[in-house]
Amino acid sequence: MRNRRRFLCSAALLLALLTLCAAAFAEDTGAAEAAGAPNPFVNTFWSLVPSIVAICLALITKEVYSSLFVGILAGALLNTNFHLENAMNRIFSGGFIASVSDSYNIGILVFLVLLGMIVALMNKAGGSAAFGRWAGEHIHSRAGAQLATMLLGILIFIDDYFNCLTVGSVMRPVTDKHKISRAKLAYLIDATAAPVCIIAPISSWAAAVAAFADDGVGLKLFINAIPFNFYALLTIVMMITMILLKVEFGSMARHEKNARKGDLFSGRNPYDGMEGLEKQEQGGRMSYLLVPVIALIIFSTLGMVYTGGFFSGVDFVTAFSNSDASVGLMLGSFFAIVVTVIFYLISGAMKFKDIMECLPSGFKAMVPAILILMFAWTLKDITIELGAKEYVRGIVSNSAQGMHNFLPAIVFLVGCLLSFSTGTSWGTFGMLIPIVQGVFPMDNPLAIVCISACMAGAVCGDHCSPISDTTIMSSAGAQCDHVNHVNTQLPYAVTCAAVSFLTYILAGFVPNAWIALPAGIAAMVLVVSCIKIRQRSAD
């Protein structure tokens, strides 16, 4: 039955490709080819269709690469008004090549490769195994392993990319030992990446928000909005409550049940054979893990403030606000790997020849994440070119008239939709924050609530979207099948989003964090408790 369903899904995928190509050939000779003809698909609902196609196909077929490519093809055809030759050029020359050659994206890819190498070195030297032995002595339960993963994710708040891969590489041996599914590990990583960075004043996300706001008030605005960032705060509350009450629901419950029986993946492991992150020496000391991680944190921080001009006389906060996360993380990971190599040579952990042989395996381990990122960046660029942001901006502007008290909840939903469709949270609050500042004067209490709703909605949509960088990184960090991660995380994220939406309705009428936030926390705990009671009665 399962093979038949996969065959039907594959046939549907092929039929979609053939239909799109046939439509392209049919329109190629029509009026759409006329020079200067306006594109009827730009700045309309059609701008969201490529992402919707990719997301739906990924959830149906459980295969992410072909689904993303079909979404890219659909977007390229819409973008070029169904001119096949132009669409092919847009996909390859203006898509894959342009996205991979973009300086910011190159920095992220180099950071990924270097981080993969550091993790491979830590494993080969026995640092991860040493941490596993330490954790085995101090962490004695599944709940303890999950809380430790969450705590480490909160402590690494500088950047979500850094968070995802570092937490995953450090905690995988611990969660595997306690038979926690890779899907649950991916959720814990994802839920402590963007949601934590968006409430951390010293982070690449705070710098991004400060850059999108009016001059001189960006960081202050970010700090004032933290208590109203309900989705981020309630995500943390939800995680803690579920861990303590031992609650799982949706498809995650099946993955956790299988994990207790020894099947951590509940299906295909896309990282099977990537020996760089799997083979671990059983010897080693804790310092073989701590030194690389600490070096990575220190040099990543220094790299980011360096790009912001800190060493040229700019103060630390301003330097962080003006930092380039891509270059900063790339520099940080480079110097961290240099320190790691020198430390391992001096301490006798590894020979120079073994170190050099280990580096390519770290690169290979990052190949799945790099492939998905390449596809996701191309789809994101095409979606933006179709005018998805402008279309959503019109929705927000039209909703603002006469609905001020409900506007925080509306902005939250619009932020979720835009971030989910485009896979970019930074682009989402970069678009919505200026709109909110245009609707409300900054002395209006609802202004802070709505700006926080922009950020919360952006993180929520980013959390749910299969084409989000952070979602992809979380899958890579946990070495979990990407579609499994999206399927299992979605019910949790939607549940938290629903409670956050109701809390933003309350905050629209009572813009006081001391009232709205406790109410949201109480509602979140109540919802999880009700799920627990329902599960107990069903058993």
N, C-alpha and C positions, 0 to 999 in steps of 0.2 A: 504493500500500500504506500509505504514511504517512497519507494523507488518510482512508483507511478506518479506520485505528487511532484517529485523532483523533475520527472520527465515533462509533466504538464507545465511546470514553472519554466523549465528551459525552453519548451516550445513557445510559451507566451513571450519569453524574452526575445527569442529569435523573430517571432512574428512582429513584435514591436519595432525591432530593428528594420525588418523588411518594409513595414508600413511607413516608417519615417523616411527611408531611402526612396520608396516609391513616390511618396508625397513630394520629396525634394525634386525628383526628376520631373514630376508632373508640373510643379510650379516653376521649374527652371526656365521654361519657355514662355511663361505667362507674364502678366503685368508686373509681378513682383520684381522682375528683372530690370524694369525701366529705370533709367538713371534718375537719381534724386527722388525716387518714390518714397514716401514716408513709411516707416515700419509700424504696422498697426499693433504689434505685440509689446512695444516698449511702454513702460510706465503703466501697465495694466496688470490684471490678475495673472496674465500669462507669464509675467516675469517670475512668478513663484512656481510655475509648473515644473521646470527642470529639477528643482530640488525635491518637489513632491514626488516626481517620477522616480528619482534615485532612491529616496527614502522608502517609498512603498515597495519597490522592487527588492531592496536590500532586506526588508522585513519579511517579504514573501519567499524569496528564493534562498535566503540565508547566505548569499554570496555578495560580497561588497564591491569587488573590483569591476565586474561586468555591470552591476547596477549603477555605479558611479559613472561608468563610461556611457551608458545609455542616457543618463541624465545630462551629461556633457553634450552628447550628440543632439538631444532634443533642444537644449539651450542654444547650441551653435546654429541649428536650423532656424529657430525662432529669431535669433539675433541677426541672421543674414537674410531674413524673409524667404527662407526655404531655397536658397541658392546653394547647391551642393558643393561646387568648387570653393566658394567663399567659406562655407561651413567647415570644410576639411582644413582649409588654411587657418581658420579661427581655432579649431581644436588643437592642431599641432604647432604651428608657428606662433600664433597669438595665444595659445593655451598652455600646453605642457612646457614648451621651450621657454615661453615668457615667464611662467610661474617659477620654474626651476632656476632661471637666470636672474630673477629678482634678488637684489642684494639682501633684503631683509630675510627672504625665504632661504637663501644660501646660508646665512648665518645660523638659522634654526637647524638646517640640515647638518651643518658642520658640528653644531652643539650636540645634536643627536648622536652623530657618529663618535665624537670624542667621549660622550657620556657612556655609550655602549662599550667603548674600549676600557674606560675606567672600571665599569662593572665587571667586564670579563677579567681584568687584572685582579680585582678584589676576589673574585671567585677562584681564580687559578691559584692565588697566593694563600687561600684558605681563610680570608677575612670573613666571608659570609658564613662559612661553616663554623667559625669561632663564635660569631654572633648567634648562630642557631643553637650552639651548645649552651651559651649564656642564657638565651631565651628559654631553653628547655629547663634550666634550673630555676628560673624566676617566673616564667609564664606557664601556668598549669591548666589552663582551660581555654576553650574556644572563645569565650567572652573576653578573657584577658588578652588573647592574641589580636582580636578585633579592636579592642580599646587601645592597645599598644600601636597598632597600625594607624588608627585615627589620631592618636596623640602625636606620632611622628609627622603625620601629614599637616597637623596644625602648627607644629614647630617650624616646619620648612615652608614659610609663608612668602618668601621672596618672589617666587615666580611659579606659575602653574606647570609649565613644562618641566622645570627643575624638580618640582614637587612630585609629579607623576612618575618619572623614571627613577628618581632616587628612592622614594618610598617603596615602589614596586620591587626594585632590586634588593633592598635591605630586608623587606618583610616577607618575600615569597617563601624562603625556607621555613620561616616560623609558621605562616598560615598553612603551608603544605603539611607540616608535621601535625598540626591540629585538625587536619582534614576540613579546611575551609575552602570552598570552591573558588576557582580563579575568577568566576563572575562576581562573587561577593567581594573578593579582594579588589577587583577593578572598580566596583561601586565605592568602596571605602576610599580608594585613591582619588577617584573623580569627585567625590563629595567633600574631600578636604583639599582640593586643588583650587579651582575657581571660587567656590563659596568662601574659602578662607582668605584668598588673595584679595577679594573684593571688600573685605572688612579689615584688612591690614594696612595701616597708614604708610608703612615702609614696604612697598612692593611695586612690581612693575605695573600692576593694575591701578594703584593709586596714582602713579606717574601718568598713566594714560588718561584717567579721568581728569586730572589736573590740567592736562594739555587741552582737553575738549571744552573746559569751562572758560568763563571770562578771565582775562588777565588779572592775576593777583589774588583770586579767590578760590582757585581750583582745589588746593589741598585742604583749605578750611572747609570748603563745601563737602569734600569727600568725608572728612572727619565728622561733620555735623550729620551727615546722612547715614552713618553706620548704624545707629539704633533703629532706623526705619528700614534697614535692608532685611526685610522679613524672610525672604526665601533663603538667603545665606545662613542667617541665624537659626531659622527653624530646621534647616537641613541638618545642622549639627545636633540640635535637640532631638530630631527624629532618629539619627544614628545612635545616639546614646541610649534613648528609650528602647529602641528595637534590640540593641545588644543586651541590655540589662533584663528585658522581659523575654528575650529569646523569641522574637517575632520575625517571621519571614512570610511573605505572601507573593502572589503572582508567580511568574516563571522562576523567580529566584528560589522559591521554596523547593522546587524540583531539583534545581542545581545543588542546593545545600543537602538535600536528601541523598542525592547521588554521591556527593563528596564524602558524606559519612560512611558510605560503602566503599570508598576508595577511588571513585571516579571524579577527579577534580575538574574535568573539562566538560562533562556531559555532551560529548561530541568531538569534533575535530579540533586538534591543536595546531594552529597555523605556524607555531614556532618549533614544532617537532623537527629535530635535525639541526636546529641552530645551536650547535654545541657550545658556543662561546659563553652563553649565559646559563648553561645547565650543568656542565661539568665543574665540580667543585672539589678542591683538595680538602681532605678531612683534617689535616693539620692546620697550623696557622694560629695567629693570635688576634685578639680583638683590635689591636692597633692597626692591623692590616686593613681593617674596614674603617676605623675611626679617622685615621689620618687622611685618606682620600676624601671622605665625606666632609670633614671639617675644612680641608683645603678647598673643596668645591664651593662650600658656603662662603668662605672668606673671599676667595678670588672672584666668585660671581658677584658678590656685593661690591667689591672694589672695581670690577670691570664695568658694572652698571653706572656707578658714580663717576668713574673715569670718563665714560662717554657723555656724561652730563656736565663735564667741566670742573669736577671737584678739585682736581690737582692743578687747576689753573686759577684757583682763588674763589670759585663759586661755593656757597655754603652747602652742607650735606643734603638738606631737604630739597633745595632748588635743583641740585645736581641729580638727585633721584627723580624729581619731577620731569627733568629734561633728558633723562637717560634713554638710550637705545637698547632695549632688552635683547635684541638679536645679537648685536655686536658685543654687548657686555657679557652675555652668557657664553658666547663663543670664546672670548678672551679668558673668562673665568675657567671654563672647562679645559682650555689649552694649558694654562699655568697649573691647574690642578693635576693634570696628567703628567706634567713635568715633575712636579713635587712627588707624585706617587711613584714614578719610575726611580727617581733618586733615592727615595725612602726605601723602596724594596731592594735596591742594589746595596745600600749601606747596611740594612738590617739582615741581608742574606735571604730574604723571602723568595726571591727569584733571580735567576741568572739573566744577563742581558739578552742572550739568544732566545730564551723562553719568553721574555717580555715582548720582543719583536714578533715572535710567532703567534703570540696571543692577540695582538692588535687586530689583525684581519677578522678574527672570529667575532670581535665586538662589533665591527662594521656589519658583518653578515646578520647579526642578531637584530639590527635595526632596519633591515631591508623591508619587512612587512609594513612597519610604520611609515617609512619613507615613501613607499608606493602609494599607500592610502592618502598621505598628505599631498602628494603630487596630484592625484585625482581630485581631492577635495579642494585644493587651491584653485585648480582650473575651473571646477564647477562654480566655486564662489565668485571668481572674477566674471564669468559669463552671466551669472545671476545679477550681479551688481550692474553690469553693462546693460542688461534688459530693463533696469530702472526699478528694481525691487525696493530700494530705499525710498525713492521718490513716491512710489505707490503707497507705501506704508506711511510716509510723512503726510500724505493727503488724508489718510484715515484718521491719524491723530489730530490734525488740524480741524477736520470736520467734527470730531467728537468733542473738541474742547468747548464748543459754544453751548452755554447753558447747562453744563454738567460738571461744574467745578468740583463738587464734593465726590463725585464718582470718578474723577479724572485719574487719581492714583491707581485705582483698580484697572481702568481702561489702558493707561500707559503700561502697566505691568503686563497685561495681555498682549498688547501690540509689541512690546519688547520681546516677549516669548515667541510670538509668531515670526518676527523679523530675524531674530537670532537663530531660531530653529531652521528657517528656510535658507539662510545664507551661511550658517555655520560660524559666524563671527560675532562674538560678544562685544569686542572693542568697537567694531564698526557700528554696532547697534546703539550703544549708549553715546557713541560719537555723533550719531544722527539725531537721537532723541533729546539729549541734554540741551542743545541749543534751542530746540523747539519749546521745551518746558520753560527755559529762561525767557523766551519770547512771550509766553502765555502769562507767566506770573512774575511780578516784581519780587526781588529776593527777600524783601521784608515780609512777604506773605508766608504764613506758616506752612501752607500747602506746597510751596515751592520746594522745600527740602524733601517733603514726603514724595513728591512726584519725581524728583531727581533720583532719589533712592529707588523708586519703583522702576525707573529706567534701567538702573544697574542690576536690580534684582531680576527683572524680566530678561535682560540680556544673559545673565548667568543661568537662569532657568532654561531658556531656549538652547543655550550652549550645552547645558547638561543633558538635554534630551536629544540633540541632533546627532545623527550618525556621521555627518560631515564636519563636525566641530573638531578643531585641532586638539583641544583638551580631551575630548572623548576618545579620540584616536590614540593620544599619548597614554591615557589611562589603560586602554587595552594593551598597548605595548609594554607599559610598566608591569602589569599583572601577567603578561604573556597569555592573554585570554583571547579567544575568538571575538573579533570586533562586533559581529552581529549578535552574538550571545550577550555581550556586555550591554549593548543598546536595548535588547529585548528585556533583560532582567532589571535594568536600571529604570526604564521608562515608568513602570507602575509606581515606584518609589518617588520619582521626581514629580509625577503628576499629582500624587497624593499631597506632597509638600506644597506644590503650586496651588492646589485648591484651597488649602488652609491659608496660604499667603494671600491669595486673592480676597478671601473674606476679611483677613486682617487689614488689607489696604482699603476695603470699603469702610471699616470702622475708623481707620486713620484719616480717611477723607472727611469724616464728620467730627472726629476728635483727634486733631493732629498733635497728640501728646504721646511720646514714646513710652512714658511711664505707665500709660493705660493700654495702648494698643499692643506693645510687645508682650507684656505678661498675659494678655488675653490670647494672643497668638500662640504663646508657649503652652498655655493651658489647653487650648484647642488641639494642638499637635499631640500632646501627651494623651489627651482623651481619645483621639482618633486611633492612635497605636494601641491603646488599652482596649478599645472596642474590637479591634481586629484580633487581639489576643483572646478576648472572651469568646468571640465568634469561633475562632479556631478550636478553643478548648471544648466548646459545646458540640462542634462538629465531630471531634474525636470521641 
